[in-house]
Amino acid sequence: MTVTAEKRKADEQDVPVSMDAFDAMALKYAGVADTPDLIRFVLNVYFKEATMENIMVVRGVSSVDGATIGPVGVYIDGINYPLQFMHNLELLDVERVEFLRGPQGTLYGRNTESGVLNIVTREPGNAFSGTVEATYSIFDTSHGMIPEYEAGVSLDIPVLKDRFFLGIDGRGIISDGFMKNTRTGQDDATKIDRRNIKANALWLPNNNLSVSLVVDAFEYDDGQGLYRVFTSDDGLKNDNPTEMRGFHDSTLDQEGAGQALKIEYEADAFDLVSITGHRDYDQYSVLGSGVGVYDYGKNIWEFDDRFLSQEVRLTSKPDAGPFEWLVGVYGFKEDTDITLSIKPLGDT
């Protein structure tokens, strides 16, 4: 398999990095739909889904709960996803995935002390094609049979033969979830309502130059169903796995959008790559506090992140001489606003 773990195309067997790589076929047959699914197949890596953040633990190296950034860098089409909150990703039309274990700061920069997750999406092809998928499943709970609906669509549209192509991918999932909050009467305490869309335009002016623009957006509206264990009336263990008695309805709302412009030029002696990226991410999370018979109120977290990056690099051609070289420059600007509102007992 050809990978780009070292910012240049190379055979996986020739890259001196501890790495697991998966192509699109392997991901499909394994039923991998998001990053938690993916991490189950990566050696020495554990994915910890907490209330808001998503922590990847590599060889025992982890960040603390509540941290905004972690020691694993996540890149999609060369664009960094800086916050841990962003790392629970739906994998839309992925060509391959590479997970690099160990420090990767030389080539990837900050926040890569324990590894890098590098995701490369598929470019649209020269033939019109499309796929449609739909899934229906049921949660068997103490309060009824709860359905879950999931659908996805993918299209390749050749606009100008051999020169200009479009790709469109979308996915949605909706369900009330398997948990009911019997204290508040909330039937959808662990609801799932997610929508993702991605569009890719590829222009090939000549045989040496390619220009691609990827635009994506997502919106998640999920329930968290916190404090499922010690939530009975007397504060003891709750033996019903599909019911809880939280004092507040805990939710996690996320939305974001991004744009990635990639320009590649292949000269006789070198390859030139420019990647320009922009991402917006917003999160609004309500965390109800209270265990058993004690109500501690609730916390409301708001995160707003704006990220702009630019990378330019020159790489030598394979087997062009006794040495291989790579020269590049990378810069970014990030603005992050974090707001915490503490609502004590009795304050709405």
C-alpha positions in Angstrom: 0.0 0.0 0.0 1.2 3.5 -0.8 1.2 5.8 2.2 2.2 9.4 2.9 3.2 9.0 6.6 6.4 10.9 6.0 4.8 13.6 3.8 5.9 11.8 0.6 4.5 8.9 -1.3 6.2 5.6 -0.3 5.4 1.9 0.1 4.2 1.0 3.5 7.0 -1.5 4.0 9.7 1.1 3.2 8.5 3.6 5.9 10.6 3.2 9.1 7.7 4.1 11.4 5.6 2.0 13.7 2.3 2.3 11.8 -1.0 0.6 11.0 -2.5 1.5 7.6 -5.9 0.6 6.3 -7.3 1.1 2.8 -11.0 1.7 1.9 -11.8 -2.0 1.3 -10.4 -3.0 4.7 -12.4 -0.3 6.4 -15.6 -1.3 4.7 -15.3 -5.0 5.5 -14.5 -4.2 9.1 -17.6 -2.0 9.4 -15.6 1.1 10.4 -17.8 4.2 10.3 -16.0 6.6 12.7 -12.8 7.0 14.7 -13.9 4.9 17.8 -14.5 2.0 15.3 -11.1 2.5 13.7 -9.1 2.6 16.9 -10.4 -0.9 17.9 -8.2 -2.2 15.0 -5.0 -0.2 15.9 -2.5 -1.9 18.1 -1.5 -0.3 21.4 -4.1 2.4 21.1 -7.3 3.0 23.1 -10.1 5.5 22.4 -11.6 7.0 25.5 -15.0 8.7 25.0 -15.7 11.0 27.9 -18.5 13.5 28.3 -17.1 16.0 25.9 -13.6 15.1 24.8 -12.4 12.1 22.9 -9.0 10.9 24.1 -6.7 8.6 22.2 -4.3 6.8 24.5 -1.2 5.5 22.7 1.1 3.1 24.6 -0.3 4.4 27.8 0.3 8.1 27.0 -2.8 10.2 27.6 -4.0 13.6 28.4 -6.1 14.3 31.4 -9.9 14.5 31.4 -11.1 17.9 30.4 -8.0 18.9 28.5 -8.7 20.7 25.2 -5.7 19.2 23.4 -3.9 15.9 23.6 -0.7 14.1 22.5 -2.2 12.7 19.3 -2.4 14.8 16.2 -5.4 14.3 13.9 -5.1 15.3 10.2 -7.6 14.9 7.4 -6.3 15.7 3.9 -3.4 17.5 5.6 -5.5 19.7 7.8 -5.1 19.6 11.5 -8.1 19.1 13.9 -6.6 20.6 17.0 -9.1 20.1 19.8 -9.8 16.6 21.3 -13.5 17.4 21.0 -13.2 17.2 17.2 -11.7 13.7 17.2 -14.9 11.6 17.2 -15.2 11.8 13.4 -17.5 10.2 10.9 -15.3 8.7 8.2 -16.8 9.9 4.9 -15.5 8.3 1.7 -12.0 7.6 3.0 -9.3 6.3 0.7 -7.0 5.2 3.5 -6.1 5.7 7.1 -2.6 5.7 8.7 -1.9 5.7 12.4 1.6 6.5 13.4 2.8 5.5 16.8 5.5 7.4 18.7 6.6 11.1 18.6 6.0 12.7 15.2 6.9 16.3 16.0 9.6 16.6 13.3 7.1 16.4 10.4 3.8 17.1 12.1 4.6 19.7 14.7 2.8 20.3 18.0 0.6 17.9 19.9 2.0 14.7 18.3 4.1 13.4 21.3 2.5 10.0 21.2 1.3 9.7 17.6 -0.6 10.9 14.5 -3.8 9.8 12.9 -3.6 10.7 9.2 -6.9 10.3 7.2 -6.9 10.7 3.4 -10.2 11.0 1.7 -10.9 9.7 -1.8 -10.7 11.9 -4.9 -13.5 11.8 -7.4 -13.0 9.6 -10.4 -13.3 9.9 -14.2 -16.6 7.9 -14.5 -20.0 8.7 -13.2 -20.8 6.5 -10.2 -22.7 6.4 -7.0 -23.7 4.4 -4.0 -26.6 4.5 -1.6 -26.6 2.7 1.8 -29.3 2.5 4.5 -29.3 0.7 7.8 -32.2 0.0 10.3 -31.6 -1.3 13.7 -33.5 -1.6 17.0 -32.6 -1.1 20.7 -34.5 -3.6 22.9 -35.1 -1.6 26.1 -37.3 -1.7 29.1 -39.3 1.2 27.8 -39.9 -0.3 24.3 -38.3 -1.1 21.0 -36.3 2.0 20.0 -35.3 2.2 16.3 -32.2 3.7 14.7 -32.0 4.9 11.1 -28.8 5.5 9.2 -28.4 6.5 5.5 -25.5 7.5 3.3 -24.9 8.6 -0.3 -21.8 9.0 -2.4 -21.6 10.4 -6.0 -18.8 10.9 -8.5 -19.6 13.3 -11.3 -17.0 13.9 -14.1 -17.7 17.4 -15.4 -15.0 17.6 -18.0 -13.4 14.3 -19.1 -9.8 13.9 -17.7 -9.8 17.4 -16.4 -12.5 18.3 -13.9 -14.4 16.1 -11.4 -16.8 16.5 -8.5 -17.5 14.2 -5.6 -20.4 14.5 -3.1 -20.7 12.4 0.1 -23.3 12.6 2.9 -24.3 10.6 5.9 -27.0 10.9 8.6 -28.1 8.9 11.6 -31.0 9.5 14.0 -32.3 7.6 17.0 -33.8 8.3 20.4 -31.1 6.1 21.9 -31.5 3.2 24.4 -31.7 5.2 27.7 -34.6 6.9 29.4 -34.3 9.3 32.3 -37.2 8.3 34.5 -36.7 11.2 36.8 -37.1 14.0 34.2 -39.2 11.8 31.8 -36.7 12.3 29.0 -37.2 9.4 26.6 -34.2 10.2 24.5 -31.5 10.6 27.1 -28.9 9.1 24.7 -30.4 10.3 21.5 -28.3 10.5 18.3 -29.0 13.1 15.6 -26.0 13.5 13.3 -25.6 14.9 9.8 -22.4 15.1 7.7 -21.7 16.3 4.1 -18.6 16.7 2.1 -17.9 18.0 -1.4 -14.7 17.5 -3.4 -13.7 19.3 -6.6 -10.6 18.1 -8.5 -9.1 20.0 -11.4 -6.2 18.7 -13.6 -5.1 21.5 -15.9 -2.3 19.4 -17.2 -0.3 16.2 -16.4 1.9 18.0 -13.9 -0.6 20.1 -11.9 -3.6 19.2 -9.8 -5.8 21.5 -7.7 -8.4 20.1 -5.2 -10.9 21.8 -3.0 -12.6 19.9 -0.2 -15.6 21.5 1.7 -17.3 19.8 4.6 -19.9 20.5 7.3 -21.4 18.6 10.1 -24.0 19.0 12.9 -24.5 16.7 15.9 -27.3 16.9 18.5 -26.7 14.1 21.0 -27.8 13.1 24.4 -25.2 12.0 26.9 -27.2 10.0 29.5 -24.8 10.7 32.4 -24.7 9.0 35.8 -26.2 5.7 34.7 -24.8 3.6 37.6 -25.5 5.1 41.0 -28.8 6.8 40.0 -31.5 4.8 41.9 -33.8 6.6 44.3 -31.8 5.5 47.3 -28.4 6.3 45.7 -27.5 2.6 45.2 -26.6 0.8 42.1 -29.1 1.0 39.2 -29.6 -2.5 37.9 -31.6 -1.4 34.8 -29.1 -0.9 31.9 -31.6 1.2 29.8 -32.9 3.5 32.5 -31.3 6.3 34.6 -32.5 8.9 37.1 -30.4 12.0 36.5 -31.6 15.3 37.9 -30.9 17.1 34.6 -31.0 16.3 30.9 -27.4 16.3 29.6 -26.8 17.1 26.0 -23.9 17.6 23.6 -24.5 19.8 20.5 -21.7 20.2 18.0 -21.4 21.9 14.6 -18.5 22.7 12.3 -17.3 23.4 8.8 -14.0 23.3 6.9 -12.3 24.1 3.7 -9.1 22.6 2.4 -7.3 23.7 -0.8 -4.5 21.5 -2.1 -2.2 22.4 -5.0 0.3 19.8 -6.2 2.9 20.4 -8.9 5.3 17.6 -10.2 8.5 19.0 -11.7 11.3 16.9 -13.1 13.5 17.3 -10.0 11.0 17.9 -7.2 7.4 17.9 -6.1 5.7 21.0 -4.7 2.7 20.9 -2.4 0.6 23.7 -1.0 -2.2 23.0 1.5 -4.4 25.8 2.8 -7.0 24.9 5.5 -9.7 26.6 7.5 -11.9 25.1 10.2 -14.7 26.4 12.4 -15.9 24.3 15.4 -18.6 25.1 18.0 -19.7 23.0 20.9 -22.5 23.6 23.5 -22.6 21.0 26.3 -25.0 20.7 29.2 -23.6 18.4 32.0 -26.1 17.6 34.7 -24.5 16.9 38.1 -26.0 14.7 40.8 -25.7 11.2 42.0 -28.4 9.1 43.7 -30.4 11.4 45.9 -28.1 14.5 45.6 -28.6 17.2 43.0 -25.6 19.4 42.4 -27.0 21.5 39.6 -25.5 21.6 36.1 -22.6 22.9 34.1 -22.8 24.5 30.7 -19.7 24.5 28.5 -19.3 26.4 25.3 -16.3 26.1 22.9 -15.7 28.1 19.8 -12.6 27.4 17.8 -11.4 29.0 14.5 -8.3 27.5 12.9 -6.4 28.7 9.8 -3.3 27.0 8.5 -0.9 27.1 5.5 1.7 24.5 4.6 4.2 24.6 1.7 6.8 21.9 1.1 9.3 20.7 -1.5 10.3 17.1 -1.7 12.8 15.3 -3.8 11.9 12.7 -6.4 12.2 9.0 -5.4 15.6 7.5 -6.4 16.7 10.9 -7.8 20.1 10.7 -6.1 22.0 9.4 -3.1 19.9 11.6 -0.7 16.2 12.2 -0.2 15.2 15.6 1.1 12.2 17.5 2.2 11.9 21.3 2.9 8.8 23.0 4.1 7.2 25.8 6.1 4.0 25.6 8.2 2.1 28.3 9.9 -1.3 28.5 11.7 -3.5 30.9 13.5 -6.0 29.6 16.1 -8.6 31.4 18.2 -10.3 29.5 20.9 -13.0 30.8 23.2 -14.1 28.7 26.3 -17.1 29.6 28.5 -18.2 27.8 31.6 -21.5 28.6 33.3 -22.1 26.8 36.6 -25.8 26.5 37.5 -26.1 25.5 41.2 -29.1 23.7 42.6 -32.3 25.8 42.0 -30.7 28.0 39.3 -32.2 27.5 35.9 
